[in-house]
């Protein structure tokens, strides 16, 4: 126990700069969204039966602290929560909220030979009891080494539970969408508006080439989905056992979701053809207008054509996976 506590105290991270605007915008857009609460509550319910007093829980991909807020609210057992992320800019928002909360510590996955350090390299081997990861794993380019690092960081019999909506599988209900597939559709609708609306004529020049050129930026923020089999194989290769999958459809209200779609940091991945990574104030304004108009067109499209959508919401499917490290 003493070794674990000394590790926590010596390595707990603190930000060295103000919170970024993008992190604050994202946090404010999703922290109170009903879809985000329901998504996290089910993730927590899968992990909670295995959580005991004084367990160390890692929130892997903690980001701006939206998942941590729900974990601390829903889990009544006395836990120690370690927030881990590869983005100091986003984790700074979580620190702003929880930096003075007892039993909460922060860790950044530092770059190592161009890649993020693993969890075990960051917090040590067999130091944590549970790892939860909300809406993060689809952003990981190297599942094999990441899952191996999580397995090494877990104590024997430790659990790893994660979810993502950006996962493909057979048997998805007709009309149930991935969150990112709606983002891709918003992009396409916005491009159509640029081609047809004279107010945005100035962005038409070389638009086809720009779409190709900006594909890496779009895929960096909203990666193309991987099949569930990729995640299950990576877990097995990392040595996990008792692997279980669950799928849950959650209603996403249009009036809440548009707040997510209007986060300017995310719009840099939704529609980078306007302004790229460093838009001018005018380009940022136009991009927000285009994304907003495209989003409203998408909502009407879903209401009229999607069997699981209505005038208030559409339905998104989340994949949930749990696994155990052998004892």
RACORQUI-V216835 format. One line per field, one symbol per residue. ss: DSSP state (a for helix, b for strand, c for the rest). A space follows every 10 residues. Layout:
ss=???
This chain:
ss=caaaaaaaaa accccccccc aaaaaaaaaa cccaaaaaaa aaaaaaaacc cccccbbbbb cccccaaaaa aaaacccccb bbbbbccaaa aaaaaaaacc cccbbbbbcc bbccbbccaa aaaccccbbb bbbbccaaac ccaaaaaaaa aaabbbbbbb bbbbccbbcc ccccccbcaa aaaaaaaaaa aaaaaacaaa aaacccaaaa aaacaaaaaa accccbbaaa aaaaaaaccb bbbbbbbbbb bbbaaaaaaa accaaaaaaa cccccccccc aaaaaaaaaa aaaaaaaaaa aaaaaccccc ccbbbbbbbb bbbbbcc
